[in-house]
Amino acid sequence: MHLLQTIVKKAVELHSVRCVTAHVWEANEEGMEWYKKRNFEILEREEGYYRKLRPQGAFLVRKWIGVGDLLGNGTQQQNGAGGE
């Protein structure tokens, strides 16, 4: 089980969490790819989220938690693409 799966499972058990959100710096292409591979969706772009970075915008991303996330056999593993 990978770190993201472990954290999600614990959050569901302790706090009944149903989704996970994150802000990703708009210039962080590798970071966005990481989230997309894990089935996060882009909700919106927030201007000025990062005051000290240029550009300052961030994407708000969300992943709904499904049974596969809790069992450790989500889409990523089924497609044969593993590794964090």
N, C-alpha and C positions, 0 to 999 in steps of 0.2 A: 504494500500500500504506500502510495506517495504522500508527501507532506500535505499537499492541498487536500487530498482525500481524508487524511487523518484529522485535519483541522475541521473540515466540513462535518465529518461524522460526529466529532466531539461537540460542535456547536449545535447540531440537531439534538443530540442526547441531552445536553445541559440547558439549552435555551429555546428549543423548538424552532430553530432557524429554518426558513424555507427558501431563502436565496442568499447569494453572496454578491456584494458590489465592491467595486474598486475604482479609483481614479488612475488614469494612465496618461502620462505626459504626451501631448499630441505629437511630439517629434520622436517618440520612442517606438520606432517601427518594430523592433524585435519584441518589445514588451507587448505590443498589440497582437502580433502573431501568436505569442505564447497564450494570451487570453482567448483568441479566436480558436486555436487548436483545442481548447478545453471548453468550447461551446458557450463562451460568454458572448453576449450581444451588446452592441453599442446603443445606449439609451439617448445620450445627448453629448454635446460639446460645451464645456464651460470655459468662457473667456476669463482670463485673469486668475485662474485657480492657483497657479504657481507664480508668485510675485517675483521671485529672484531668477527665474529661468526665462530664456527667450527661445522660441515663443512661449507665452504664458498660459496657453490653453491646455485643457485636459479633457479626455473622453471619460465619461462615466459608463462603466460596463457592468453587466449583471449576468449571473448564471442562476437559473432555477435549479434547485436540488432535486434530483430524481433518485429512484431506487438504485440505479447503477452507481451513483456517486457514493452511496452508503455501503454497497457491497464491494466496492473496489474494482468493478468491471465495467466502467463507463465506456463511452464511444471510442475514446482514444485507444484503449487496449483491444477492443473488438476489431478495429481497423489495422491493428498491428503496429501502430505508431506509439512507441513508448518512450520513456525517459524524460526526466525533468531537466 
